[in-house]
Amino acid sequence: MTTPDRNRVQLPGISSRAYEHPADRSALVAMRSLTGFDSVLKRMSGLFSERRLRLMFLASAVRCTDTQFRALHDMGRDSAYILDMPRIPEVYVQQDPQAYAMAIGFDEPFIVVSTGLLDLMDEEELRFVVGHETAHILSGHAVYGTMLAILTRLATRVAWIPLGYIGLRVIVAALEEWQRKAEMSADRGGLLAGQDPDAALRALMKLAGGSRLHEMNIEAFLDQAREYDTAGDVRDGLLKVLNMLGTTHPFAVTRVAELDRWRRGGDYDRIIGGDYPRREDDANASISEEVKAAANSYRESWAQSQDPFIGVLRDVAEGAVNAGERIFNRFARREN
């Protein structure tokens, strides 16, 4: 594999557990421990869906190569090199004024970047985005995200059955919460791939405010994130929860604040310095320990939050987390 365009630190054998949010990591470790789970999901999504999608983009988008969108092609190569991926995912550019990027597929995932995103981001910001999608692939998020898509479609089909719909909506809401945490994981992975913290924060801020970077300020945007967390009363806290229903991505201010907090907390420097879990040890990851880490992560976020609504619900949420820990501990004992 060709080396990157500048001196970035490669992370040999890095496990996705190094950058995954604890709530995301605990779910992934549990799912990976279920033998054949990936195969079942692949069958549920259709035997030829991945091939069909790749053919569709091969026919309707531009594949990045040494002669087409070479800079983007090099970013995909660099991200795969730094995260020590076994293969380099293909990258496609799709004509669409909306700014987005996505990772698609199971066996040979590929990345799609819209022209709207190319127009919005500078080179280092775009490198963070490509690294973000590469991190999704390394974590295997596409496999489990497919389950969310399947259940969401199923929920719409049984909407006329009240109890069945309510039960599915509870599951879908839980999966949506997992996917929001998966996005935070991928933000961390994108930072590790690009290794430019300022560019990562700028990229996320641009998703909220657009291309006029000279009109924005990252410190002011972080102040905005703090205001979002603290402003208002219990009613506003409830409205924040309601605003999140049906969403799979955290709001931009939340993503910027979380990524900045993670970097300042020392994990980024520790990983760049070579202190991180290795892929070869993934099979030995403990479900119960990861669930405890996820529970502690939620407790810390509640303790740090100044949201009055979180304060009201803290005891209820703590009880739910404790119950979840007990359930997963039983599951872990059966698996062992």
CORWO-V829374 format. One record per pair of residues at least 24 apart in sequence whose ideal C-beta (glycine too) atoms are under 6 Angstrom apart, sorted by the first residue. I is the first residue (numbers start at 0). GAP is how many residues later the second one is. D is the distance in Angstrom with one decimal. If there is no record, write none. Layout:
i: <I | I>
gap: <GAP | GAP>
d: <D | D>
This chain:
i: <0 | 3 | 3 | 7 | 7 | 8 | 9 | 11 | 12 | 12 | 12 | 13 | 13 | 14 | 14 | 14 | 14 | 15 | 15 | 16 | 17 | 17 | 17 | 18 | 18 | 18 | 18 | 19 | 20 | 20 | 20 | 21 | 21 | 21 | 22 | 22 | 23 | 23 | 23 | 24 | 25 | 25 | 25 | 26 | 28 | 28 | 28 | 29 | 30 | 32 | 37 | 40 | 40 | 40 | 41 | 43 | 44 | 49 | 49 | 52 | 56 | 60 | 60 | 60 | 61 | 62 | 63 | 68 | 74 | 74 | 75 | 78 | 78 | 78 | 78 | 81 | 82 | 82 | 82 | 88 | 100 | 100 | 102 | 102 | 102 | 102 | 105 | 108 | 108 | 119 | 119 | 120 | 123 | 123 | 124 | 124 | 124 | 126 | 127 | 127 | 127 | 127 | 127 | 128 | 130 | 130 | 130 | 131 | 131 | 133 | 134 | 134 | 134 | 135 | 140 | 147 | 175 | 178 | 179 | 182 | 183 | 186 | 186 | 187 | 196 | 200 | 203 | 203 | 203 | 206 | 207 | 223 | 224 | 224 | 227 | 228 | 228 | 228 | 229 | 232 | 233 | 233 | 233 | 236 | 236 | 236 | 237 | 286 | 287 | 287 | 290 | 290 | 294 | 294>
gap: <80 | 74 | 77 | 74 | 187 | 263 | 72 | 72 | 71 | 265 | 266 | 70 | 262 | 262 | 263 | 264 | 267 | 122 | 123 | 260 | 253 | 258 | 259 | 166 | 169 | 170 | 173 | 165 | 160 | 163 | 164 | 271 | 272 | 275 | 158 | 271 | 157 | 158 | 161 | 265 | 264 | 265 | 268 | 151 | 256 | 258 | 261 | 257 | 113 | 302 | 105 | 102 | 105 | 106 | 64 | 106 | 101 | 55 | 56 | 51 | 35 | 31 | 32 | 33 | 31 | 29 | 27 | 24 | 52 | 55 | 54 | 51 | 52 | 55 | 114 | 111 | 51 | 55 | 110 | 48 | 28 | 32 | 30 | 33 | 34 | 39 | 37 | 28 | 33 | 86 | 91 | 82 | 72 | 75 | 74 | 77 | 78 | 67 | 62 | 66 | 71 | 72 | 75 | 74 | 59 | 62 | 63 | 54 | 58 | 59 | 51 | 54 | 55 | 50 | 41 | 27 | 72 | 69 | 70 | 66 | 74 | 68 | 72 | 74 | 66 | 55 | 48 | 51 | 52 | 45 | 44 | 29 | 28 | 32 | 25 | 76 | 77 | 78 | 76 | 75 | 74 | 75 | 78 | 70 | 71 | 72 | 71 | 45 | 41 | 44 | 34 | 37 | 26 | 30>
d: <5.2 | 3.9 | 5.8 | 5.7 | 4.8 | 5.2 | 5.4 | 5.3 | 5.8 | 4.5 | 5.2 | 5.8 | 5.5 | 4.4 | 5.7 | 4.6 | 5.5 | 4.8 | 4.2 | 4.8 | 5.5 | 3.9 | 5.4 | 6.0 | 3.9 | 4.7 | 5.9 | 4.2 | 4.4 | 4.6 | 4.8 | 4.3 | 4.4 | 3.9 | 4.3 | 4.5 | 4.2 | 4.8 | 4.6 | 5.5 | 3.9 | 4.8 | 3.9 | 5.2 | 4.8 | 5.6 | 4.6 | 5.2 | 5.9 | 5.8 | 5.4 | 5.6 | 5.5 | 6.0 | 5.5 | 5.8 | 5.0 | 4.8 | 5.6 | 5.7 | 4.7 | 4.2 | 6.0 | 4.3 | 4.6 | 5.5 | 4.2 | 5.4 | 5.0 | 4.4 | 5.6 | 5.4 | 4.5 | 4.0 | 4.2 | 5.1 | 5.9 | 5.6 | 5.8 | 5.7 | 5.2 | 5.4 | 4.4 | 4.3 | 5.1 | 5.9 | 6.0 | 4.5 | 5.7 | 5.6 | 5.3 | 5.9 | 4.9 | 3.7 | 5.0 | 5.5 | 3.9 | 4.3 | 4.6 | 4.2 | 5.5 | 4.4 | 4.9 | 6.0 | 3.8 | 2.7 | 4.9 | 4.6 | 3.3 | 5.9 | 4.5 | 2.3 | 5.9 | 4.8 | 5.0 | 4.2 | 5.7 | 4.5 | 4.9 | 5.2 | 5.3 | 5.8 | 4.9 | 5.8 | 5.4 | 5.6 | 5.7 | 4.9 | 4.8 | 5.2 | 3.6 | 5.5 | 3.9 | 3.8 | 5.3 | 5.9 | 5.7 | 5.8 | 4.0 | 5.4 | 4.9 | 5.0 | 5.8 | 4.8 | 5.6 | 2.0 | 5.6 | 4.2 | 5.2 | 4.2 | 5.7 | 4.2 | 4.7 | 5.4>
